[in-house]
Amino acid sequence: MLFNRTNSIEHVGRTAIWRGQAERTSFASYLVRLVPDTERLLPEYLNLWLNSESTQLLIRDFATVGVHQVNINPTNLRKTPILLPKSLDEQERIIAILSRIDRVIELAEALIAKHQRLKTGLMQKLLTKGIDEHGNLRSEATHEFKDSPLGRIPAGWKVEEVGELFEMKLGKMLNKRAKQGDHQFPYLANRNVQWEEVDLSDLETMHFSEVEREKLSLQPGDLLICEGGEVGRTAIWRGELADCYFQKAIHRLRPKDGRIMPEYMLAFMRIAEQRRLFTVLTSQTSIAHLTQEKLALLQVPVPPPQEQMKINDVLKMQCRQTSLEKSRLSKLTRLKKGLMQDLLTGKVRVTPLLETQSRTDS
């Protein structure tokens, strides 16, 4: 078994079982090789134990934090306690139970990936061909198309720039004085804006004056676009929190009128990212960033509002199915986490199951 002793705090402590995938293979110095006594400890059980929540917390407690990475001393690793069932049969049963859950989780992940691929393909078609009055995808064989700066688009569509469609605003610059001011309010940072959703789990606060709060307020339907990091990553603010503002690393786009709908623009941003359109617009010194001036020039294919609504409805149906699968995956992950803790600590024993099976076999 290989143990990752040096990495970022998120990745240090990861393990993998070597199964002889290649000949004459050595391992790097940032790994520790663990060879269990298989008469008492199965490698698969050791892997489960090291990856359990309680053990991972213990490992991080005695890790040494450096400037760029975290390091775990092999001597401290040797001192890590293992709660070990005496019977190898019981270890095997624990491994089998958790492996079955892993297989179900893998199937759920594969299904989500499949839905994401279908959604991506559907987006590409909807945002280049659109839907006609009968609810069918257009094609050049049956409908009229025209040339545009973005290629061939339906005859009734327009091409407009982001700056023509939206009021644009960058958030407030974070500084020491802002962290010490009297009027502290939560704000969205780059990490809080994920694709299609806003993560409110770790909001920080800074000072916003009354004037700043008026300028940098958020309204349902505002588009939030990352200026740096994963440039162009976009979510819609849906009024999840009162009195929440945003940092300078985020562009706020607010539709000027009814020509474009936030959900449609969000779908377009996904397609723009996949087509690497942001690469052309990105200003890059040491860190890539998307300036307000460049974002304002991004060209968008704009169907009539009624057709945008149809496109949004189709994509919502696809998203609903993906959300159901993600919810199921979340439940499975929580089930495994809880069961893993119970089985590895002995709170739930598999011994009665083994005894029942033994009586049945005899």
N, C-alpha and C positions, 0 to 999 in steps of 0.2 A: 504494500500500500504506500502511496505517495501523499505527503502532507505539505501544503504550501505554507512555508513559514515566513515569507517576506512578500508583502504586496500592500495594496490599499486596505483600509479598514474594512471595506465591503468584501474583499476577496481573500484576505489572509485567513488561514485556517481551513480552506477548502481541501477536500481529499478526493482521491480516485484509486480504484483498485487496478493494479497492473495485471493484465491477463495474457501477457506474452504476445502482444499484437505485432511485434517486430523482433528480429534477432539482433544480437550484439548492440543493445541499447543501454545507454547510461543516463544518469539524471543530473540536473543542474544543482548548483550549491544552494539555491534558494528553496530547494525541496528537501524533505526529510523522508527517508525510507523506513517504514515500519513493517517488521516481520513478526506477526503474532504466532504464539504457540498454538497451533491448530488443534491440539488435544484438549485445550481449555477454551480457546477463543477463536471463533470463525471470523475471517476477514470481513465478510459482509456485516456481521454484527458490530465489529469495531468501527466500520464505516458509518453505520447508523448512529452509534454512540457519539462519535466525534462530531457528527453533524446535528445532533440534538440541540435544542434551544439552550438548555442549561449548560451543556459542555461548551458551546460556542461563546456564551457569556463569560464562562470561567477562563477560556483561552484568551479572550480579549482583555480580561482583567490583568493578566500578567504579561501582556504584549508591551513592547517598548515602542513608543511613538517617536518617529524621526521627523525630519523636515518634509520629506516627500512620501514616506511609506512607513508601514508598521512592521516590526520584526518580533518573532517569537523565538526565544532561546530554546534549543532542543532539550536542555537540562530541565527547564520548567515543564516542557511537554511530557517528559518522562514521569513527572510527578502528578500528572493529571489522573485522578481516580476513575476507575471503571466499575460500575455496579454490574456484576457478572452472574448470570444464572449458572448454577453448577452443571446443569444438563445441556449437552450440545443439542439434544432434541428440542429443548425449549428455545434455544437460540434460533434453530432452524425454523420453528413455527413462527416466531416473531418476524424473522426475515421474510417468510412466505406471506404473512398477513400484510405487511407493509409493502411488499413487492406487488401484490395484487392491486392495492390502492394506487401505486405508482403507475401501473399499466392503464388504469382508468383515467388518471390525470393526463398521461401522455395522449390518450385518445381524445380527451377533451381539448387539449392544446392543439392537436392536429386539426380538429374540427373548426376551432376558432381561426386557425391559419387559413383553412380552406374558405371560410366565410370572408375573411379579409381579402383574399385573392379575388373572389367573386365580386366583392364590393369595388375593388380597384378597377377591374375590367368594366364593371357597370358604369362607374364614374367616367371612365374614358369615353365610353359611347355616349352617355347622356350629355356630357359637356362639349362634345364636338358635333353630335348629330341632333340631339334633342328629342322631344316627344311631340308627335303631331296631335291634331284635335281628336283623333280616335284612340289616343293612348299608345300608339305604336312608335317604335324607334324609326327615325327617318333614314332614308338611304338616297343616294344621288340617282338611283335608278327610278325612284318614284316621286321624288320631291326636288324642288328647286334649291340649289346651293349657289354660293358666290365666293369669289376670292376675297381674302382679307389679310392683314398683316400676320394673323395667326394661322393662315392656311384656309382651307375650304370650310365654310360655316353655312348654316341654313340662311335662306334669303331674308328672312324676317329678323335676323339677329343684328346687333351692332357690336362694334369693338370700341371700348372706352378705357381710359386710363383710371387707375385707382384714385388719383388726385381729383378727378372729375366726379367721382361717385361718392367719395367719403370725405368727411371732416377728419383730419389727421392730427394726432397729438402724441408727443413723447412724454413719458412720466417724469418724476422728480429724481434728480441726482442724489444718490446716497452720500452723506458726509457725516463727520463727527458731530457737528452742531445739530443736524437733523435727528440724531439718536438721543440728544440730550434736551430737546425742546419740551415745552409744557404740554402741547397738544399732540399726544401720541395716538396714532391710528394705524390699523393693520394695512399693509400694502402687498401687492403682488410683485414678486421678483421673477426673473427669467425661469427659474426652476418650477414655479407654480403653474406656468402656462404649458400644458401638455397638449398633444394633438387631440382636439375635439373636447377637451375637458379641462377644468381648472382644479388644481390640487390645493386644498385649503388646510392640509394637515400640519404644516409647519410655517405659518405666517409669522413674520416679524413686524415690528412697528417702528415708525419714525414720526417726526413732527411735521404736521401739515397746517399751515395758517388758514384762516378763513378764505382768503383769496385763492390759495392753492387748492383747497377742498372744492371750491366752486369750479375751478379749471380742470381738476383731475378726478372728478367724480366718475363713477361707473354706472351705466344704465343697462337694464336688460336689452340684449341685442347688440351691445358693443362687441366688436371683434378685437381680440388681443393677439398681437403678432410679435414674436421674439425678434429683437433687433440684433442679438448676438447669440452665441452658443449654437444650437441647431437653428440656424437662420431661417425665418419664415414659419416656424412652428406656430400653429394658430388654434385658438379656442374661442368660444362665444361666452361672454358673461351673461348669466341668466338670473342675476340678482340673488346669488347664493348667500350674500352677507351684506348687512347694512354698513354704511360708512367705511367702505374699503376703497383704497386708491392703488396707484401703480407706480413702479420705479421707472427710471429713464431707459432701462434695457427693454422696454415694451412699447410698441406702438398701439395706440387706441384708434380704431377706425369706427366712425359712426356714420351710417348712411345719411346722405344729404336729403334724399327724398325716397320715393317708392320705386326708383328704377332698378334697385338691386336689393336682394334679401340676404341677411346675414348667413343663413344656412347654405344658400347657393354659393356665396363667396367662400365659405369655409371649404366646401367641396372643391372649388376651383384652386384654393391654396394647396390642397392635397395633391392635385394633379400638377400644379406648378412645381411643387417640390420634387415629384417623381420625374418630371421632365427637366429638372435641374435649371429652371429659369432663374432661381435666386443666385446661382453661381455667376451669371452674367451681370446681375445687379449689385453684387456684394462688393463693398470696398474692403480691401484686405491689406493691413499693415502686418502686425504680428498676430492679430486676432480678427477673424472675419466679422463684419458687421454690416447690417442693411440700413443705410441712411434713409431718412424721411424723404429726401429729394429723389433718391433712386426708387424707393417703393412707390412713390406717387406716379412714376412713369410706367409701372407694370401694366400691361394691356390685358383686359379681361373680355371674354366673349359674353355678351349680355343678351339673353333671350327676353321676350316680353314677360312682364311680371306673372301673368297667368301660367305661362309655361314653366317659369322658375318654380312655382308652387307645385306643379305636377312632378318636376324633377326631384324636389325636396321630399315629396310624399313617397316616391319610389325608394329613395335612399333611406328614408326613415324606416321603412319596412325591413330593409336589409340590416340596418343598425339594430333594430329590435331583436332580431334573431341572434345576432352576435352578442348583444347584451345578455340575453338569456343564457347563452353558453358561457360567458364570462362569469355570470353569477353562479352557475353550476360549478365551474372550476374553482371559484373562491371557496365555496362550501366544501369541496373535496380537499382543498389545501388545508383548510382549518381542521377538517376531520383527521387528516393524516398527522398534522402537528399535535393535536390533542392525544390521539391514540398512540403516537410514537412516544410521547412523554409518559403516558400511563404504562405502556408495555416495558419501556426501558428502565423505569424506576420501580417496577414491580407492583404498582398500584393496581393494575389489572394483570392477572396471571393467565398464562395459557396452559399451565400444568393440568387443571381439571379437564381441559380438552384432550390432552395427551392421555390421561388416565381413562377417559371415556372411550377413546379410540382403541387403547390397549385391550380393554374388556371386550369390545366389539370384535376385534381381530381374533381373540382367543375363543 
